Amino acid sequence: MKRIFAGLSLLSLSLVFVNCKSDDNSGGTVTVPLRDRTEVYTENKTDIEKFLTNNYIYENKETGEIRLDSIQSKDYDGEPILKDDPRFKTIKFKNDLYSINPIATKTIDPYTGMWKDAVSRLEYNPFDDAVQEYEINYFIIEEGTGSHVLPIDSTYVKSKVYNLNNEVVSNPYKPDYYSYPLTIHEYNGSNVVTGKSVSRPAQLTSGERQLLSLIKTATSIKTGADGSVEVEGKAGRLIAIIPSGLYTFNNPVGGKLKGYQPAIVDISLYYAIERDHDLDGIPSKYEVDPSKIGTELTLEDYFSYSTSGFSNTPNFLNVDDDNDGVPTYLELQYKENGVVKHYKYDDEKLKMCTDTPNYLDRTCRPYMEEGEWVWKNLK
């Protein structure tokens, strides 16, 4: 027999139910239907086209300031309008957001021994957008001297947002940390396996996040206690005009950007962090179809790979990849001289029962004996 150390009981898979909102409107709440996304996008395109012919890129050689401004401005000095600027580019993106459906399960609290309802899994469903693709106009101000980011990397960026009147919407222009997508741990506010507290990071809009693929990070950064950033090399920077469908759509931002209006986003990419989203000990870039590991991955590559039987809960967001009731994090553990350690995801020693790693093999599950997981059906 082989033993594996663990700190809590099996995840029960019985009595599953779905959390949902009540349809009862007896409290007097009035639901206002959203506007048609295709209609809004058509309006946005008209407004953006007008903006491109009446504005230019203002550059102050002395201060280094770069921003978009009206050709009616006192600072205008015959520069090309945005449509004629040599940096002018367009790209088309789909709305790549996923809606989240929390799944709660009857589990035993390891501390009280009592049954409780807990959200143990999230289902992710692609957002159904009537607009198949959105066109974004953008200008690369600085390519960046570092590396490109993966679609699910956490990023350290700073951005400043304007409306089509060139009025500042969000300020100050300072760096912040963003992550995507929301994980089960972040949803609950704690690691569902270990119980440790987990904070919920901010998220960029679909348009902002996809635009980051067009620039690179700085070579490296250091952050001070006061939030200041020391950059080695140059951070990638671009200015883009994003239709509301890939920004906040019907939600206003502050008092300057109304719902359904396009946004001008000036964004710089400082740094990116590869993540282990589900905190199971396996970096997310390895929780895809094995044939795609090491290739250029798309968001779909991550969301389409599931070995648990729950197709809408991909492996990189699932704490139990084979749905055998034992969290993947625990199936990677072993003890050496009384010290708990973890195998690397592709270690041959993980093929304990078959030629499939035990954390992906539902038939290869341990049993709890005297406070430790015991592997019995070894090959």
C-alpha positions in Angstrom: 0.0 0.0 0.0 1.1 3.6 -0.6 -0.1 6.4 1.7 -0.8 10.0 0.9 -1.2 12.7 3.6 -4.4 14.7 3.7 -6.0 17.3 5.9 -9.7 16.9 5.3 -12.3 14.4 4.2 -13.5 13.3 0.8 -15.5 15.6 -1.4 -19.0 14.2 -1.5 -20.6 14.2 -4.9 -24.1 13.4 -3.8 -27.1 15.7 -3.4 -25.9 18.2 -5.9 -28.1 21.2 -6.6 -27.8 24.4 -8.5 -27.9 27.9 -7.0 -30.3 30.1 -8.9 -32.1 33.4 -8.6 -35.7 33.5 -7.7 -38.2 34.4 -10.4 -40.5 36.0 -7.8 -41.0 39.7 -8.5 -43.7 40.2 -5.8 -41.3 42.6 -4.0 -42.0 45.2 -6.7 -38.6 45.0 -8.4 -38.9 46.1 -12.1 -36.6 44.4 -14.6 -35.6 46.6 -17.5 -34.8 44.6 -20.6 -31.4 45.1 -22.1 -31.1 46.8 -25.4 -30.4 44.7 -28.5 -26.6 44.2 -28.7 -26.5 44.4 -32.6 -28.4 47.6 -32.6 -26.1 49.1 -30.0 -23.0 48.0 -31.9 -24.3 49.6 -35.1 -24.7 52.9 -33.2 -21.3 52.5 -31.7 -19.7 52.0 -35.1 -21.2 55.2 -36.4 -20.0 57.2 -33.4 -16.5 55.7 -33.6 -16.2 56.5 -37.3 -17.1 60.1 -36.6 -14.5 60.2 -33.8 -11.8 58.8 -36.1 -12.3 61.7 -38.6 -12.4 64.5 -36.0 -9.6 63.6 -33.6 -5.8 63.0 -33.7 -2.9 61.8 -31.5 -1.6 64.7 -29.4 2.1 64.3 -28.5 4.0 66.6 -26.3 7.7 66.2 -27.0 8.8 67.9 -23.8 6.6 66.1 -21.3 6.2 62.8 -23.2 2.4 63.1 -22.9 0.5 61.1 -25.6 -3.3 61.2 -25.8 -6.2 61.5 -28.3 -7.6 65.0 -28.8 -10.0 66.9 -31.1 -8.8 68.6 -34.2 -10.8 71.6 -32.9 -8.4 71.8 -30.0 -6.0 74.8 -29.6 -3.2 72.3 -29.6 -4.0 70.9 -33.0 -1.2 71.7 -35.5 -2.1 69.9 -38.7 -1.3 66.3 -37.5 -3.1 63.5 -39.4 -6.6 62.5 -38.2 -6.8 59.2 -36.5 -7.9 57.3 -39.6 -4.8 58.6 -41.5 -2.3 58.1 -38.6 0.4 55.5 -39.6 -0.2 53.7 -36.3 -3.9 53.2 -37.0 -4.9 49.5 -37.0 -8.1 47.5 -36.6 -8.7 44.0 -35.2 -11.8 41.9 -34.7 -12.5 40.1 -31.4 -15.4 37.9 -30.2 -17.0 38.4 -26.9 -15.0 35.8 -24.9 -16.8 36.1 -21.5 -18.2 33.1 -19.7 -21.2 33.2 -17.4 -20.7 31.4 -14.0 -23.2 28.9 -12.5 -22.3 27.9 -8.9 -22.9 24.2 -8.0 -23.4 23.4 -4.3 -22.8 20.0 -2.8 -23.7 18.3 0.5 -20.3 17.9 2.2 -19.1 17.1 5.7 -17.4 19.9 7.5 -14.0 18.5 8.5 -14.0 20.5 11.7 -17.5 19.9 13.0 -18.4 16.6 11.3 -21.8 18.1 10.3 -23.3 18.0 6.9 -23.4 21.4 5.1 -24.1 22.9 1.7 -21.1 24.4 0.1 -20.3 25.7 -3.4 -17.8 23.1 -4.5 -17.8 23.7 -8.3 -18.5 26.4 -10.8 -19.9 25.8 -14.3 -18.7 28.1 -17.1 -20.9 28.8 -20.1 -19.9 30.9 -23.1 -21.8 34.2 -23.3 -24.3 34.2 -26.1 -23.6 37.4 -28.0 -25.7 38.2 -31.1 -22.7 40.2 -32.4 -20.3 37.6 -33.8 -17.3 39.9 -33.9 -16.5 43.4 -32.8 -14.1 45.7 -34.6 -11.7 47.6 -32.4 -9.5 50.5 -33.7 -6.2 50.8 -31.9 -2.8 52.5 -31.9 0.3 50.8 -30.5 2.3 53.5 -28.7 5.0 51.1 -27.4 5.4 47.4 -28.3 7.1 46.4 -25.0 10.5 44.8 -24.4 9.3 41.7 -22.5 7.1 38.8 -23.5 3.5 38.2 -24.7 0.9 37.1 -22.2 -1.2 33.9 -22.2 -5.0 34.4 -22.4 -5.5 33.5 -18.7 -2.4 35.1 -17.3 -2.8 37.4 -14.4 -1.6 40.9 -15.5 -0.3 44.0 -13.9 -1.4 46.9 -15.9 -2.3 50.6 -15.7 -5.1 52.2 -17.7 -6.9 55.5 -18.2 -10.3 55.6 -19.7 -12.0 58.4 -21.7 -15.3 58.9 -23.4 -15.7 60.1 -27.0 -15.5 63.7 -25.9 -12.0 63.0 -24.6 -13.1 63.5 -21.0 -11.4 61.4 -18.4 -13.7 58.6 -17.1 -11.4 56.8 -14.7 -8.4 58.2 -12.7 -5.8 58.0 -11.4 -3.6 56.4 -14.1 -1.9 53.8 -11.8 -1.0 50.1 -12.0 -3.3 47.4 -10.7 -3.5 43.6 -10.7 -6.1 41.8 -12.8 -7.0 38.2 -13.2 -9.3 36.0 -15.3 -11.5 34.0 -15.0 -13.0 33.9 -11.5 -12.1 30.7 -9.7 -14.1 28.6 -7.2 -11.7 29.7 -4.4 -12.1 33.4 -5.3 -15.9 32.9 -5.5 -16.0 31.4 -2.0 -13.4 33.7 -0.6 -11.4 30.7 0.6 -9.5 27.7 -0.8 -12.2 24.9 -0.9 -9.5 22.3 -0.1 -7.4 23.9 2.6 -9.7 26.5 3.9 -7.2 29.3 3.6 -8.5 32.8 2.8 -8.4 33.8 -0.9 -9.1 37.4 -2.2 -11.1 38.2 -5.3 -9.0 40.1 -7.8 -10.3 42.7 -10.2 -11.0 41.8 -13.8 -10.5 43.7 -17.1 -13.3 43.8 -19.6 -13.2 41.4 -22.5 -11.9 44.0 -24.9 -9.1 45.2 -22.6 -8.0 41.7 -21.8 -7.9 40.6 -25.5 -6.0 43.7 -26.5 -3.1 42.8 -24.2 -2.2 40.1 -26.7 -1.1 42.8 -29.1 1.7 44.2 -26.9 4.4 42.8 -24.6 5.3 43.3 -20.9 8.2 45.3 -19.7 11.4 43.3 -19.3 10.9 43.2 -15.5 9.4 45.4 -12.7 9.9 46.2 -9.0 7.1 47.7 -7.0 7.7 49.8 -3.9 5.7 49.9 -0.7 4.0 53.1 -1.8 2.8 51.4 -5.0 5.4 53.0 -7.2 6.7 50.9 -10.1 10.3 50.7 -11.3 10.5 49.4 -14.8 13.3 47.7 -16.6 12.9 48.0 -20.3 9.6 49.4 -21.6 6.0 48.3 -20.9 3.8 47.7 -23.9 1.2 50.5 -24.4 -1.7 51.0 -26.7 -4.7 53.3 -27.1 -7.9 51.6 -28.3 -11.5 52.6 -29.0 -13.7 49.8 -27.6 -17.3 49.3 -28.5 -19.6 49.0 -25.5 -20.3 45.3 -26.2 -16.7 44.4 -25.3 -16.5 47.0 -22.5 -19.2 47.4 -19.9 -22.2 47.5 -22.3 -25.2 48.8 -20.4 -23.2 49.7 -17.2 -22.1 53.3 -16.8 -18.6 54.0 -15.5 -18.6 57.0 -13.2 -20.4 60.1 -14.4 -18.6 60.5 -17.7 -19.3 57.2 -19.5 -22.9 56.2 -19.9 -24.2 52.7 -20.6 -24.0 51.6 -24.2 -21.3 54.1 -25.1 -17.8 53.2 -26.5 -14.8 53.7 -24.4 -11.3 55.0 -25.2 -8.8 52.9 -23.2 -5.1 53.9 -22.8 -3.5 50.8 -21.3 0.0 49.7 -20.5 1.1 46.2 -19.7 3.8 45.9 -17.1 4.0 42.3 -16.0 2.2 38.9 -16.3 2.0 36.0 -13.9 1.3 32.4 -15.0 -1.2 30.9 -12.6 -2.4 27.7 -11.1 -6.1 28.9 -11.1 -7.6 26.0 -9.1 -4.6 25.8 -6.8 -4.3 22.0 -7.4 -0.5 22.1 -7.8 -0.6 22.0 -11.6 0.1 25.2 -13.6 -3.0 26.1 -15.7 -1.0 26.0 -19.0 -0.6 22.2 -18.4 -4.3 21.6 -17.8 -5.2 21.4 -21.5 -5.3 18.6 -24.0 -1.8 17.0 -23.7 -1.3 17.3 -27.5 -1.5 21.1 -27.1 1.0 21.6 -24.2 3.8 23.7 -25.5 1.8 25.3 -28.3 0.3 28.7 -28.5 -2.9 28.3 -26.5 -6.3 30.0 -27.0 -8.9 30.6 -24.4 -11.0 27.9 -25.9 -8.1 25.4 -25.4 -8.3 26.0 -21.6 -12.1 25.9 -21.4 -12.7 22.9 -23.7 -10.5 20.4 -21.7 -12.3 18.5 -19.0 -11.7 15.0 -17.7 -14.2 15.0 -14.8 -17.4 14.3 -16.7 -18.5 17.9 -16.1 -17.8 19.5 -19.6 -18.6 23.0 -18.3 -16.0 22.8 -15.5 -12.6 22.7 -17.3 -9.6 21.1 -15.6 -7.8 24.3 -14.9 -10.8 25.5 -12.8 -11.6 22.1 -11.2 -10.3 21.1 -7.8 -11.0 17.4 -8.6 -9.9 16.7 -12.2 -11.1 13.0 -12.3 -14.2 13.5 -10.1 -13.3 10.7 -7.7 -14.0 12.7 -4.6 -10.4 13.3 -3.7 -9.0 16.8 -4.6 -6.2 16.8 -7.2 -4.1 18.7 -4.8 -4.2 15.8 -2.4 -3.6 13.2 -5.1 -0.2 14.9 -5.9 1.0 14.7 -2.3 3.4 12.2 -0.7 5.4 12.1 2.5 9.2 12.0 2.8 10.6 11.7 6.2 7.4 13.0 7.7 7.4 16.1 5.4 4.5 16.6 3.0 5.7 17.1 -0.6 4.1 17.2 -4.0 4.9 15.4 -7.3 5.2 17.4 -10.5 2.1 16.9 -12.6 3.9 14.7 -15.1 6.0 12.6 -12.7 5.9 8.9 -13.7 5.3 8.0 -10.0 1.8 9.4 -10.3 0.9 6.5 -12.5 0.2 4.3 -9.5 -2.7 2.2 -10.7 -2.6 2.4 -14.5 -0.7 4.3 -17.2 -2.9 7.3 -16.5 -1.8 9.7 -13.7 -3.9 8.9 -10.6 -5.3 12.4 -10.5 -6.9 11.8 -13.9 -7.9 8.2 -13.3 -11.3 7.9 -11.5 -10.8 4.2 -10.8 -7.5 5.0 -8.9 -8.7 6.6 -5.7 -7.3 6.4 -2.2 -9.1 5.7 1.0 -8.8 7.4 4.4 -7.2 5.3 7.1 -5.9 6.7 10.4 -5.8 10.3 9.1 -4.0 9.4 5.8 -5.0 8.5 2.3 -4.1 4.9 1.5 -3.6 3.7 -2.1 -4.6 0.0 -2.3 -5.1 -0.9 -6.0 -1.6 -0.3 -7.2 -0.4 -1.8 -10.5 
